[in-house]
Amino acid sequence: MTDERTPVSVIGLGLMGRALAGALLAEGHPTTVWNRTAEKATDLVAQGARPADSVDAALASSPLVIVCVTDYDAVRALLTPVGAALDGRVVVNLTSGDSAVARGTAEWVSGRGGSYLDGAILAGPAEIGGDKAALLYAGPRPVFDRYASTLGSLGPAIHVGDDHGLSSLYDVAVLGLMWGILNGFVQGAALLGAAGVPATAFAPLASRGIGTVTGWLAGYATQIDDGTYPADDSTIDVHLAAMAHVIAEGETLGVNVESTALARTLAERAVADGHGGSSYAAMITQFRKPTAEGEPTSEGRPTADPAPDAAAETAAYDPRALLERSRLGILATIKSDGRPQLSPVQPYYDRAAGVIFVSMTEGRAKTANLRRDPRATLEVTSPDGWAWATAEGTATLTGPGTDPHGPEVEALVDYYRRAAGEHPDWAEYRAVMVADRRVLMTMTVDHVYGERVG
Ligand SMILES: NC(=O)c1ccc[n+]([C@@H]2O[C@H](COP(=O)([O-])OP(=O)(O)OC[C@H]3O[C@@H](n4cnc5c(N)ncnc54)[C@H](OP(=O)(O)O)[C@@H]3O)[C@@H](O)[C@H]2O)c1
């Protein structure tokens, strides 16, 4: 059903709201506008918009009401006093937020007799009204269908599902993708920049690379949905080796390659879980169970057991308490040229025993460094970034073992038990420890220091 001249009210005339109202006017929709700061309506009124002198009046003017303000607190502040006026209205909320609050708002609107679509805008104001914008809508399909043509005035309108939370979820999924791509590009520009290559020379090749990766997505999506990960192109083991090259190059050139180091940490976990021979799609297993939140893994990375109370720690700062609950840290070992080698690790601190355990892989630089010089230092930082703790000590290495029931693997089993309790499949764990050539670092801590600075 088309409704090209549906009257629409737009509440919120910030940068985005003005673009939305302008696009509706351009398509000939009778458009009523309201903004807390009334002057922002001036240009739109000059283009034919009708100014409303209250939110109530804006709701009364049109069957379809678009809200686009800073956040959901503002949405609530605007709509709560006029709840009765929502009866019979369709509210399309294009304010950014999260899925839970979107669902809650939908319930609240329907409790007042209104219908609700939650939306997400994948575009900037300049793209609104054009083909490059994409606007996602979540909520009852019949409501979307009724106004699809009107909403199409803002840019391609995509219904993502009846669940009101889905537009926000798609939004955050795309945002995460964006930063992954951008960080990769900026890191690449820094690596090439170290050799004097301008970013403009890299950009065309980067675009081509993104295109290549784009081509893999549909196949990987099928594998993720099926839960099987045949490596038709390359295995995670192969990716891991390539990540090591990137990190080594970054370290040599003094370029920050932390984002690749994080990718390596995740890939190492996938390998430890038995996915070394799988396609990259198997990395989904690592994103579905963030170990930082405390889930045991086959690798034996410890759980974040309900750790020492953070509040207690702030009263009199205790760096050992921070060490105890930290599951990510930077391990410093000493390279053959005397420089420190810094490696992200997942430590487990057994305070009572005064030792820190790290499960590592034979052949990695940190493992080789510790065999040459056992002095090690581990630094951890609190999640809010305001506290840090450093432990110094001497490391001993156990393994790698070749026998799943030999003493080297037994040491890893013991470490896992202490850190995380019983593993769901000890046979699998033992096999992975051998296959991955896992080594257990046990660092006897002789000095701990740290500070809370905020
Ligand atoms: N701009 C973009 O590129 C873009 C892209 C995608 C999504 N979005 C989303 O669109 C929404 C609006 O963004 P924007 O760029 O238009 O922001 P903006 O230019 O900062 O405008 C914010 C709007 O919210 C209103 N507002 C804030 N608090 C309010 C309150 N308590 N009561 C009444 N009105 C209030 C402001 O009114 P006043 O004018 O009176 O201050 C203004 O109309 C955000 O959720 C944003 O995430 C924006």
The ligand as an SDF file (V2000), in Angstrom:
LIG
                    3D

 48 52  0  0  0  0  0  0  0  0999 V2000
   24.2850   12.5510   13.0290 N   0  0  0  0  0  0  0  0  0  0  0  0
   24.5210   11.3570   12.5400 C   0  0  0  0  0  0  0  0  0  0  0  0
   25.4010   11.1650   11.6510 O   0  0  0  0  0  0  0  0  0  0  0  0
   23.7240   10.1610   13.0190 C   0  0  0  0  0  0  0  0  0  0  0  0
   23.8200    8.9250   12.3200 C   0  0  0  0  0  0  0  0  0  0  0  0
   23.0830    7.8430   12.7510 C   0  0  0  0  0  0  0  0  0  0  0  0
   22.2870    7.9540   13.8770 C   0  0  0  0  0  0  0  0  0  0  0  0
   22.2150    9.1360   14.5360 N   0  0  0  0  0  0  0  0  0  0  0  0
   21.3970    9.2050   15.7560 C   0  0  0  0  0  0  0  0  0  0  0  0
   20.3870   10.1880   15.6460 O   0  0  0  0  0  0  0  0  0  0  0  0
   20.1150   10.7570   16.9380 C   0  0  0  0  0  0  0  0  0  0  0  0
   20.2080   12.2780   16.8440 C   0  0  0  0  0  0  0  0  0  0  0  0
   21.5030   12.6250   16.3770 O   0  0  0  0  0  0  0  0  0  0  0  0
   21.8250   14.0930   15.8960 P   0  0  0  0  0  0  0  0  0  0  0  0
   23.0700   13.9890   15.0720 O   0  0  0  0  0  0  0  0  0  0  0  0
   20.6320   14.7270   15.2950 O   0  0  0  0  0  0  0  0  0  0  0  0
   22.1850   14.7710   17.2810 O   0  0  0  0  0  0  0  0  0  0  0  0
   22.1820   16.3320   17.6270 P   0  0  0  0  0  0  0  0  0  0  0  0
   22.4940   17.1620   16.4230 O   0  0  0  0  0  0  0  0  0  0  0  0
   23.0730   16.4810   18.8070 O   0  0  0  0  0  0  0  0  0  0  0  0
   20.6870   16.6340   18.0540 O   0  0  0  0  0  0  0  0  0  0  0  0
   20.1640   16.1430   19.2580 C   0  0  0  0  0  0  0  0  0  0  0  0
   18.6950   16.4010   19.2840 C   0  0  0  0  0  0  0  0  0  0  0  0
   18.1530   15.8640   20.4900 O   0  0  0  0  0  0  0  0  0  0  0  0
   17.4270   16.8890   21.1680 C   0  0  0  0  0  0  0  0  0  0  0  0
   17.4410   16.6230   22.5960 N   0  0  0  0  0  0  0  0  0  0  0  0
   18.4790   16.1370   23.3190 C   0  0  0  0  0  0  0  0  0  0  0  0
   18.1020   16.0060   24.6060 N   0  0  0  0  0  0  0  0  0  0  0  0
   16.8090   16.4070   24.6940 C   0  0  0  0  0  0  0  0  0  0  0  0
   15.8670   16.4740   25.7450 C   0  0  0  0  0  0  0  0  0  0  0  0
   16.1880   16.0810   26.9720 N   0  0  0  0  0  0  0  0  0  0  0  0
   14.6360   16.9130   25.4550 N   0  0  0  0  0  0  0  0  0  0  0  0
   14.3030   17.2790   24.2140 C   0  0  0  0  0  0  0  0  0  0  0  0
   15.1530   17.2380   23.1740 N   0  0  0  0  0  0  0  0  0  0  0  0
   16.3840   16.8040   23.4030 C   0  0  0  0  0  0  0  0  0  0  0  0
   18.1460   18.1450   20.7950 C   0  0  0  0  0  0  0  0  0  0  0  0
   17.3520   19.2700   21.0600 O   0  0  0  0  0  0  0  0  0  0  0  0
   17.9920   20.7430   21.1050 P   0  0  0  0  0  0  0  0  0  0  0  0
   18.1940   21.1520   19.6980 O   0  0  0  0  0  0  0  0  0  0  0  0
   17.0050   21.5320   21.8530 O   0  0  0  0  0  0  0  0  0  0  0  0
   19.3080   20.6020   21.8520 O   0  0  0  0  0  0  0  0  0  0  0  0
   18.3400   17.8940   19.3020 C   0  0  0  0  0  0  0  0  0  0  0  0
   17.1560   18.0690   18.5910 O   0  0  0  0  0  0  0  0  0  0  0  0
   21.1430   10.1630   17.8960 C   0  0  0  0  0  0  0  0  0  0  0  0
   20.5830    9.1120   18.6180 O   0  0  0  0  0  0  0  0  0  0  0  0
   22.2190    9.6540   16.9520 C   0  0  0  0  0  0  0  0  0  0  0  0
   22.9460    8.5780   17.5030 O   0  0  0  0  0  0  0  0  0  0  0  0
   22.9030   10.2540   14.1300 C   0  0  0  0  0  0  0  0  0  0  0  0
  1  2  1  0
  2  3  2  0
  2  4  1  0
  4  5  1  0
  4 48  2  0
  5  6  2  0
  6  7  1  0
  7  8  2  0
  8  9  1  0
  8 48  1  0
  9 10  1  0
  9 46  1  0
 10 11  1  0
 11 12  1  0
 11 44  1  0
 12 13  1  0
 13 14  1  0
 14 15  2  0
 14 16  1  0
 14 17  1  0
 17 18  1  0
 18 19  2  0
 18 20  1  0
 18 21  1  0
 21 22  1  0
 22 23  1  0
 23 24  1  0
 23 42  1  0
 24 25  1  0
 25 26  1  0
 25 36  1  0
 26 27  1  0
 26 35  1  0
 27 28  2  0
 28 29  1  0
 29 30  1  0
 29 35  2  0
 30 31  1  0
 30 32  2  0
 32 33  1  0
 33 34  2  0
 34 35  1  0
 36 37  1  0
 36 42  1  0
 37 38  1  0
 38 39  2  0
 38 40  1  0
 38 41  1  0
 42 43  1  0
 44 45  1  0
 44 46  1  0
 46 47  1  0
M  CHG  2   8   1  16  -1
M  END
$$$$
